[in-house]
């Protein structure tokens, strides 16, 4: 079984070869193309999404409390809800 140093040397040489090859340029170009495409889309970050989800959850909870309170007030006044 080959030793770890030998495998590390091969991996290092392969990485250097790949970095000097057209594949590295292709990867860089694809990344730039994807970045440009994503910047034109109307996307939100995960952080913004999580903030909005939390806000919506709190709003739903508040709405449920208000609906319960309205139902209690209507029951006390004898007026049926719609």
N, C-alpha and C positions, 0 to 999 in steps of 0.2 A: 504494500500500500504506500503511495507517495506521501512524503512528509508535508507538513503544512507550509513550510517555507517555499517549497517547490511550487505548490498550488498558488500561493500568494504571488510568486514571481510571474507565473503564467497569467494570472488574473490581471496583474499590473501591466504586463506587456499587451494583453488583449485590450485593456482599457485605453492604453496609449495609442494603440493602432486604431481603435474605434474613434478616438477623439480626433485623429488626423484624417479620418476617412470622410467621404461625402455624406455618410449617414449622420454624422454630427451636424453638418450644415442643414441636412434635411430636417432633423429634429428641431433645430433652432427655427427654421422657417415655418414648420408646422405650429410650433408654440406661438410664434408671432401672429400667424394667421388666426389661430384660435383666440388669442387675446384680443385681436382686433374685432373678431366676430362677436365675442362675448361683450365687449364694450359697447357695441351697437344695440345689443338686446336690452330690454327693460327688466333687468334682474336685480334682486335684492340680496344682501349678504345674509348669512345664517343668523348673525346677531340681530339684524333688523327684523328678520322673520320671527325669531323667538320673542322679541319685544312686542311685536304686533299680536302674536298668539297669546301672550300673557295679558295684554290689554283687552283682547277679546274675551278671554276667560273671566277676567274681573268684571267686564261689562255684562256678560251673561249672568254672573252671580248677582250683580246689583239689580238687573232686570227681574230676576226670579224673586228677589226680596221685595221689590216694589210691587210686583204682581200679587204676591201674597198679602202685602199690606193693603192694597186696593180691595182685594177680595174680602178681607176682614172688615174694612170700613163700610163696604157695601152691605155686608151681612149685618152690621150694627145698625145701619140706617134703614134697612129693609128694602133697599133698591137693588134689583137684580143687575148683574153685569151684562155687558153686551157679548 
